[in-house]
Amino acid sequence: MAADPRREDHPVDGAANTDQGAGRRAHIGSFTSGGGRGITTAAVDPVTGALTALGVVDGFEDPSCLALSADRRTLYAAGGAEGLVAAYRITADALAPLGRPVPVGGDGPAYLSVCGDRLLVANYTSGSVSSIRVAGDGSPQGPAAVLGHRGRGPDPERQAGPHAHQVTPDPSGRWVLGVDLGTDSVRVYTPDPAGGPLRVRAETPLRAGSGPREVAFHPRGDVAYVIHELEPQLTVCRWDAGAGRLEPTAEVALGSAGAAPDTREYPSVALASGDGRFVWAAIRGSDLLVTLSLEDGPEKPRITEVVSCGGHWPRHLAAGPSGRHLYVTNEWSGDVTWFDIDPASGRPHLAGKLDVPAAACVVLA
């Protein structure tokens, strides 16, 4: 079991131990099993978007999944082979542990989200989704309510059983969606108001063997984009929040024509811009960022720009609060790169990087 994260925040190598005020912060999770330090906190320049490391909280194994509370005062982290979730109170100069870590009831957490007074965790290894109650002070309270998935896909190495990769509330807050790489499907759940496990309302099958990884919603709320890991593609879906129904309508190939013949590409994440004009997708293997224009409508994305991610193995994307900057965690090169976004084309222009070994996830508070 992972250690109790009750260690004091300490400066990152080369970072001044000074209070830089209560401005924007970036919190970056990492894989400690791959050389990561824990959760790195960085100051965000309000004009340039540049990151300056402030400190690290360690003592928690593989905090690779992060999420913020609705009031942005509490940071949650999930990780560890056995599956734990921890909470930290965000202060001006530190992350203060809030209660003790709670078991999620599943193995290999791959995604963490906040849904009302619950934390939701997708457990990749065990193929399940967990719901954990949050107390009034923001601390997680066990035991977790767990729903196991069933099914498999045609890939015997990656899809011998279910592998839940994401669980997230829809924009309306009425439903929860779960993306399962092992079963090639997206489940729509009804949250249990009594705090029990999620309940499956419907399951939407996607292309067999494609390995869906995550879903991202357009700001309008009625279109969703599912990115696939085992095939470089994006599936466009119509989302009916009234009925809780997800309907695939189109597919967009994300493979790079410029990639070497022996380079296999593994898309990791898609992100829609706040103004609803673009979608960005990160592609591991070829280490690319793909910009898709939505000029023809949210249901008709088309690729317009392809640039390097500035590192190796891009795992996660986050947009800055102004919409002018994009942040990428590059796991294998051990850094977070940030980009200036061209307001006309949506093209990301590399602007800088911060060394964060085994970087996995970044959220901005």
C-alpha positions in Angstrom: 0.0 0.0 0.0 1.2 3.5 -0.8 2.6 5.6 2.0 0.5 8.2 3.8 1.1 11.6 2.0 1.7 13.6 5.2 5.1 15.0 4.3 5.7 18.7 4.1 5.8 20.5 0.8 9.4 21.2 -0.1 11.1 23.3 -2.9 11.8 21.7 -6.3 15.5 21.6 -7.2 16.5 25.1 -8.2 13.2 26.8 -7.2 13.1 29.6 -4.7 11.1 28.9 -1.6 9.1 32.1 -1.7 5.4 32.9 -1.7 4.5 34.1 -5.2 1.0 35.1 -4.1 -2.3 33.4 -4.7 -2.4 33.5 -8.5 -3.0 30.7 -10.9 -1.3 27.4 -10.1 -0.6 24.3 -12.1 -0.6 20.9 -10.3 1.2 18.2 -12.1 0.9 14.5 -11.2 3.6 11.9 -12.1 4.5 8.3 -12.0 6.8 7.8 -9.0 7.4 4.2 -10.2 8.9 5.8 -13.3 11.1 8.3 -11.5 8.5 11.0 -10.8 8.7 13.1 -7.7 5.0 13.2 -6.8 2.8 16.2 -7.3 4.6 19.3 -8.6 3.0 22.7 -8.1 4.0 25.5 -10.4 3.0 29.2 -10.7 1.4 30.2 -14.0 2.3 33.5 -15.5 -1.0 35.3 -16.3 0.4 36.8 -19.5 2.8 34.3 -21.0 1.4 31.2 -19.5 4.9 30.2 -18.4 5.3 27.7 -15.5 7.7 28.2 -12.6 8.1 25.3 -10.2 7.3 26.1 -6.6 7.3 22.8 -4.7 6.6 19.0 -4.6 4.4 16.9 -2.4 5.6 13.3 -2.2 4.8 10.2 -0.2 1.9 9.1 -2.5 2.6 6.4 -5.0 2.0 7.3 -8.7 -0.3 10.3 -8.4 -1.1 10.1 -12.1 -4.7 11.2 -11.9 -5.7 14.6 -10.6 -9.0 16.5 -10.2 -10.1 19.7 -8.6 -13.2 20.3 -6.4 -15.9 22.5 -7.8 -14.7 25.4 -5.5 -11.1 24.8 -6.7 -9.9 24.7 -3.0 -9.2 20.9 -2.9 -7.0 18.8 -5.1 -7.6 15.1 -5.4 -5.1 12.5 -6.6 -5.6 8.8 -7.4 -2.9 6.3 -8.1 -1.0 3.2 -6.9 -1.2 -0.3 -8.1 -3.7 -1.2 -5.3 -5.7 2.0 -5.9 -5.9 4.9 -3.4 -7.4 8.4 -3.6 -6.0 11.3 -1.5 -7.1 14.9 -0.9 -5.0 18.1 -0.5 -6.2 21.5 0.6 -4.8 24.1 -1.7 -3.2 27.1 0.0 -1.2 30.1 -1.3 2.1 28.3 -0.9 1.5 24.6 -0.4 -0.7 21.5 -0.7 -1.8 20.4 2.7 -2.9 16.7 3.1 -6.6 16.5 4.0 -7.5 13.3 5.9 -6.0 9.9 5.0 -5.9 8.2 1.6 -8.9 5.9 0.9 -8.9 2.7 -1.1 -10.8 3.0 -4.4 -11.7 -0.7 -4.4 -10.0 -1.3 -7.8 -6.6 -1.8 -9.3 -4.7 0.6 -11.6 -6.6 3.9 -11.4 -6.5 5.6 -14.8 -8.9 8.6 -14.4 -10.3 10.6 -11.6 -13.3 13.1 -11.7 -15.6 15.0 -9.3 -19.3 14.5 -9.6 -21.2 16.5 -7.0 -20.4 15.0 -3.6 -18.7 12.0 -5.1 -15.3 11.2 -6.5 -15.4 8.8 -9.5 -12.4 6.6 -10.4 -11.9 4.5 -13.5 -9.8 1.4 -12.6 -8.0 0.2 -15.7 -6.5 -3.1 -14.4 -9.6 -4.4 -12.7 -12.0 -3.0 -15.3 -14.3 -1.2 -12.8 -15.5 2.2 -11.8 -15.6 3.4 -8.2 -17.7 6.0 -6.5 -16.4 7.6 -3.2 -18.3 9.9 -0.9 -16.7 13.3 -0.1 -17.3 14.8 3.4 -18.2 18.4 4.0 -14.6 19.3 4.6 -13.6 17.9 1.2 -12.0 14.7 2.4 -12.8 11.3 0.8 -14.7 8.8 2.9 -14.7 5.1 2.3 -15.7 2.5 1.6 -15.9 2.9 -2.2 -18.9 1.7 -4.1 -17.6 -0.3 -7.1 -19.2 -1.4 -10.3 -17.4 -4.0 -12.4 -17.5 -4.1 -16.2 -17.9 -7.2 -18.3 -16.8 -7.9 -21.9 -13.7 -8.1 -24.1 -12.4 -7.0 -27.5 -10.6 -8.7 -30.4 -7.1 -7.7 -29.3 -5.9 -10.6 -27.2 -3.0 -8.6 -25.6 -4.9 -5.4 -24.7 -8.6 -6.5 -24.7 -8.7 -9.8 -22.9 -11.1 -8.2 -20.4 -12.6 -4.9 -19.5 -10.2 -1.9 -18.9 -12.1 1.2 -17.7 -10.0 4.2 -18.8 -12.2 7.2 -18.0 -15.3 8.0 -15.9 -16.7 11.6 -16.0 -20.0 13.5 -15.6 -21.6 14.9 -18.7 -22.0 18.7 -19.0 -25.6 18.6 -17.8 -24.6 16.8 -14.5 -27.4 14.3 -15.0 -25.3 11.4 -16.2 -21.9 9.8 -16.0 -20.0 8.4 -18.9 -17.4 5.6 -18.7 -15.0 4.8 -21.5 -13.7 1.2 -21.6 -10.7 0.4 -23.8 -11.1 -3.4 -23.3 -14.8 -3.6 -24.4 -14.7 -1.0 -27.2 -17.7 0.8 -25.7 -18.9 3.8 -23.7 -21.3 3.2 -20.9 -23.8 5.8 -19.7 -24.5 5.5 -16.0 -27.1 6.9 -13.6 -25.5 8.2 -10.3 -27.0 6.5 -7.2 -28.2 9.4 -4.9 -27.9 7.1 -1.9 -24.1 6.7 -2.5 -24.1 3.2 -4.0 -22.4 2.2 -7.2 -23.1 3.7 -10.5 -25.9 2.1 -12.5 -25.6 1.3 -16.2 -28.4 2.9 -18.2 -27.0 2.2 -21.7 -23.9 1.0 -23.5 -22.7 2.4 -26.9 -20.5 0.0 -28.9 -17.7 1.5 -31.0 -15.4 0.1 -33.7 -14.2 -3.4 -32.6 -10.5 -3.3 -31.7 -10.2 0.5 -31.7 -9.7 0.7 -27.9 -11.6 3.9 -26.9 -9.7 5.8 -24.2 -11.4 9.1 -23.3 -14.4 11.3 -24.2 -14.3 15.1 -24.4 -17.4 17.3 -24.8 -17.9 20.3 -27.0 -18.8 23.4 -25.0 -22.2 23.4 -26.5 -22.9 20.2 -24.6 -24.6 18.1 -27.3 -21.5 16.8 -29.2 -18.8 14.5 -27.8 -15.5 13.3 -29.1 -14.1 9.8 -28.3 -10.4 9.3 -28.8 -9.1 5.8 -29.4 -5.8 4.3 -28.3 -5.5 1.2 -30.4 -6.5 2.9 -33.6 -5.5 6.5 -34.3 -9.0 7.9 -34.7 -11.6 10.2 -33.2 -15.2 9.2 -33.1 -17.7 12.1 -33.2 -20.9 11.4 -31.3 -24.2 13.2 -30.8 -25.1 13.5 -27.1 -28.7 13.6 -26.0 -28.6 14.8 -22.3 -32.4 14.5 -22.1 -32.4 10.8 -22.8 -28.9 9.9 -21.7 -28.0 8.6 -25.2 -24.7 8.7 -27.0 -24.9 8.1 -30.8 -21.7 7.8 -33.0 -22.1 9.9 -36.2 -18.6 10.1 -37.8 -15.0 9.0 -37.6 -11.8 11.1 -38.2 -8.5 9.4 -38.9 -5.7 10.8 -36.8 -2.8 8.9 -38.2 0.2 10.9 -39.4 1.2 10.6 -43.0 4.7 11.8 -42.0 5.3 9.1 -39.3 7.9 6.4 -40.0 6.5 3.2 -41.4 7.4 1.2 -38.2 6.0 3.9 -35.9 2.8 2.9 -34.2 0.6 5.8 -33.0 -1.3 5.7 -29.7 -3.7 8.7 -29.3 -4.0 9.7 -25.6 -6.4 12.6 -25.2 -8.7 15.1 -27.0 -9.6 18.5 -25.7 -12.1 21.0 -27.1 -11.3 24.7 -26.9 -13.4 26.8 -24.6 -14.7 28.9 -27.5 -15.8 25.7 -29.3 -13.8 26.4 -32.5 -11.1 23.7 -32.2 -10.3 20.3 -30.9 -6.7 19.3 -30.0 -5.6 15.7 -29.9 -2.3 14.3 -28.5 -0.7 11.4 -30.3 2.0 9.2 -28.6 4.5 7.3 -30.7 4.8 10.1 -33.3 4.7 12.7 -30.5 2.3 15.1 -32.2 -0.4 17.6 -31.5 -3.2 17.6 -34.0 -5.5 20.6 -34.4 -9.0 20.0 -35.8 -11.0 22.9 -36.9 -14.8 23.0 -36.1 -15.5 25.8 -38.7 -17.9 23.5 -40.5 -19.7 22.7 -37.2 -19.0 20.7 -34.0 -20.0 17.4 -35.7 -17.6 18.0 -38.6 -14.0 18.3 -37.3 -11.2 18.4 -39.9 -7.5 18.3 -39.4 -5.8 21.7 -40.2 -2.5 21.6 -38.3 -0.1 19.0 -37.0 2.9 20.0 -34.8 5.4 18.3 -32.5 4.3 18.1 -28.8 7.8 19.3 -27.8 8.6 16.1 -25.9 8.1 12.4 -25.9 4.9 10.4 -25.2 2.3 13.2 -24.7 -0.2 11.9 -22.1 -2.5 14.7 -21.1 -3.6 18.2 -22.2 -5.0 21.2 -20.4 -6.0 24.6 -21.6 -5.0 27.8 -19.7 -7.8 30.0 -18.2 -7.5 32.6 -20.9 -7.7 30.0 -23.7 -4.5 31.4 -25.2 -2.2 28.6 -23.9 -2.1 24.8 -24.1 -0.2 22.5 -21.7 1.1 19.0 -22.5 2.5 16.4 -20.1 5.2 14.4 -21.8 5.7 11.3 -19.8 8.8 9.8 -21.3 10.8 13.0 -21.8 9.8 14.1 -18.3 8.5 17.6 -18.9 5.4 19.8 -19.3 5.5 21.9 -22.5 3.3 24.9 -23.0 2.1 26.4 -26.3 0.8 29.8 -27.4 -2.4 29.3 -29.4 -2.9 31.2 -32.7 -6.4 32.7 -32.2 -7.2 32.4 -36.0 -6.0 28.9 -36.8 -5.8 27.2 -33.4 -2.2 26.2 -34.2 -0.1 25.6 -31.1 3.3 27.3 -31.0 5.8 25.9 -28.6 6.7 28.5 -26.0 8.5 26.7 -23.2 8.9 23.7 -21.0 9.3 22.7 -17.3 11.2 19.6 -16.3 8.8 17.2 -14.4 10.1 13.6 -14.5 7.4 11.0 -15.6 4.8 13.7 -16.0 1.3 12.3 -16.3 -1.5 14.8 -15.7 -1.8 18.6 -15.2 -4.7 20.7 -13.8 -4.9 24.4 -13.4 -6.3 26.0 -10.3 
